[in-house]
Amino acid sequence: MEQVEETFYFINDQKEATENRTIFNQLDGKMIYEVIRVQQGVALFLEDHLERFKASAAATNLTLTDSDESISQRIYQLISVNQVSNKNIKLILNASKGLLIFFTKTTYPPQEYYLNGMHTTLLKMERIDPNIKTVRNDYQKRVLAEREKQQAYEVLLVDQDNHVTEGSRSNLFIVKHNKLYTSPAKNVLLGIVRKKTLALCETLGFEVLEETIPVSKLAEIDGAFITGTGNNILPIQSIETLTLSSTSNPIIKALMNEYTKLVESYIHSATGR
């Protein structure tokens, strides 16, 4: 069952009290979802998220009749009525129940991970339809079990060719010889922070190759980081027993700094403060 938090949520255009969450037990069949980070009361990069949400709906033949404007209004109404400043908000489009918008249980990485990096592990697994955010409980359970078993913050997925592709809930970037490597767009979930990171790389003049790295070559890399709605740009300290110097890598440091500025600029544009 979804972890619905705060006082109110929306089912289609109706605001409901969270204490009445029966509908979340009735969700079955085809579903897509989107998670948006709310920071300082602003839904970050909302336009990009709604564009991806609509693309997922079209790809799965789900009908989304609500306009961007109406969805945005509901999101900001929930932010206001629930008095939320920093938390993730989730959209689910279900074939039978329609559109649900609600605040979900949120845990962000501790500051220590941004300063020192975090631990990851490898798992031989591939997403089905990686470009679409579909609800897959079997996938989530397996990944969660592996994270807990290995005491890792993130699980890095390995494909049938033994190449590292992406994180279980993030995109992966690897730095090697002053170049960045990330999986081809067709093979992974097209993350919003990934999109912003690629744009920053272009602005900063960093070369990016859309190629995967074999597991056997990981010992040759100079650093790595993941990107995601709940993580922003988060450096990797270790991949299983391999230790990396990601937090001291000048390319990763520059991208983290510029992404922070990008978020601040977006919030300023939305609020005027």
N, C-alpha and C positions, 0 to 999 in steps of 0.2 A: 504494500500500500504506500502511496505517496506520503511524504513527510510534510504535511501542510502546517504552516505556522502563522503567527500573528492573528488578528481578530477577524478580518474579512478576506474573502476571495471573490472572484467572478466566475459564474458559469454562463457562458454566452454574454448577454448584456445585463444579467441580473447579479447584483451584489448579494452575497450570502455570508452569514456568520460562520466562522470556521468550526464552531462547535457542531454544526450540521454538515458533516462531511461524508454522508452516506454515498453520495455519487462517486466518490473515489474508490469505493468497493465494487462499483458496477462497471468500471472501465475494462473493456475487453475488446478483442478484435484489433483492427488496424489503428495504429497511433503514431504520431510524430511529436517531437517536443523541441523546445528551445529554452536555453537558460541565459538570462541576462543579468549582468552584475549592476547593482544599484550602489553608487558611491556618492556620498555627500548629497543624497536625495536625487541623484541624476541617474537615469538608465543609460549606461555607457554604450555608445555606438549603436543606439536603438535602431537606426535606419538599416544598418548592415544586418542586424539580427532578424529584422522583419523580412528583409529581402531573402535571407537564407531559409527562413521559416516558410515563406511562400513557395520557394523552389522545392523544398522537401514535400510540401503538400501536393504540388503539381506532379512530382516524380512518383508519388504513391497513389495518385488519383483520389486524394481526399479533397473535399470541397471546403474552401475557405472563403466565405462570403464577406467577412468583415474587412473593412478598409484599414490601411495603415493608421489613418487618423483616429478611427474609433478604438483600435487596439491600443494605441499610444495614450489616448484619453483614459482608458480603463487602468492602464499601468500606472499612470501618474495619480489617478484617483486612489488607487491602492496604496501607493507610497505616502500620500497625504493622510488618508483616513487611518492608516496603521502607524503613522508617524515613524517611518523607517528611514534611516540614513544610509546604512551599509549592510546589504544582504542580497542574496540572489533571488530573483523572481523567475518563475517557470511558467511556460506556456505549453499546454497539451492540446492537440487537436485529435479528437476521437471520432471515429466514423459514426457512432450512434449518439454520443452525448454532446458533441460539438466542441466549443473552445473553452478551456479552463485556464484561468490566470491566477496564480497564487504565489505567496512567499514560501520558499522551501528551506529546510534545514541547511545551514551554510557553515562550513568550516574553511577558513582561509589559512594558508601556510604561515607559520610563525616568522617573525622578522629574522630570526636566526638563519632560516633557510636562504633568504636573500643575501645575507652577509657571508655565509659559509657554504651554501649549496645543500642539496638533499640527496638521499640515497634512493636508488632505483634498482629494479631487478628485471630480468628478461623472461618472457613467456611466449612459447610457440603458439601463436593464435592470430587469426586475421578477422577483420570486421566483414560482415555481409553488407553489401551496399554502403561502403564507407562514406559516401558523400551525403547520406541521408541520416538524420537523427531520429531513428526509430527506437521505440521502447523494446529492449530485449533483456528480460529478467535473467535468462540463463547466462548471458554474457556478463552481466553485472555481478552475479553471484560468483562466477569463476574468478573474475578479476579481483574482487574484494577478498576472496579467500587467499589468493596468491599474495596480495599486498600484506595481509595480516601474517601469513606464514613466514614471509621473508622480511617482515618489519621494514617495508619499503614505502616511501611516500607515493611513488608511481611505478606502474608496470609498463615496460617498454615491449611492444609487440614485435614478434619475429615472424616473417612470412615463410612460405614453403621453400624459398630459395635460401633461407638462413640469412636474410637481410633484416636489419632493424628498420621498422617503418614509422611508427608513431607511438605515442603514449596511449594508455587505455582511455584517458579522458583529456588528452592534450595532443598537440603537435610537437614534433621533435626537430631541433636544429643541432647540427654538429659542426664544429669548427676544426679545420685541418689545413695547415699551411696557408693561413690568412684567407681561406675561402670557407663559405658556409654551404652546408649540404642539408637538404630536406627532401622528403619523399615527393614524388610527382603528384600533382594535384588530383589526378584521376584515381589514385590509390588510397587516399586518406580523407578524413573529414576536413572540410575546408573551414578551419577555425577563423573566427573574427580577429583574434589577436595574431594569428599566423598572417592574415592578410595585412594587418597594420605593420607587422614586423618586416614583411617583404617590402612594403612601401618605404619604411625607414632605411632598409638596406640600400635601396635605390638612391635615396636622398644622400646617404652617407658615403656612397660609392663602394659598398661592400659587394663583392661578387657572390652570387648565390647559384648553386647548381642543384637542379631538381633530380637528385640521385640518392638512392639508398646506400647505406654502408653495410658491408658484410660483418657479421658478428666477429669473424676471424680478424678483421682489420680495426676493431675498436681500440686495441692497445696503441694504435698509431695516431689517434686523434688528440687534439690540443685542448678541447673543452666541448661542452654540450649544454643545452638548456631546453626546457619545454615552454610552450606557450599555451594559454587557455584562459577562459573567462574568469575562473576562480584563482588563477595563478599569476596572471600577467606574464612577465618574462621571468622564469625561475631557473637559476643555474643548478646544474647537476654536480654533486660532489663525488658520487661514486655510482658505477654500474656493476652490480654484484661485487666482485673483489677488486675491480679496477678503480683506482683513485684518479680523479681529474682535478686540474687547477682552473676550473671554469671561472671562479669568482675573480681571479687575477688576470684573466684573458682580456686584452684591450678591446677586442671586438664585442664581446659579451657585455663588458662594462659600459661601453658606449651605447649599445642598444637598450640596455636597462635604463640608463639615464634619459635617453631620448623618448622612450615609451612613457616614462613617468611625466615628462613634459607634455606629451601628446594628450594624456588623460587629463592633466591639469587644464590644458587649453580647451578641451571638450567641455569640461565642467564649467569653466569660465564663460564659454559661449552660451551654455544652456541656462546659466543662472545670473550672469552679469557680475559675479563676485570672484 
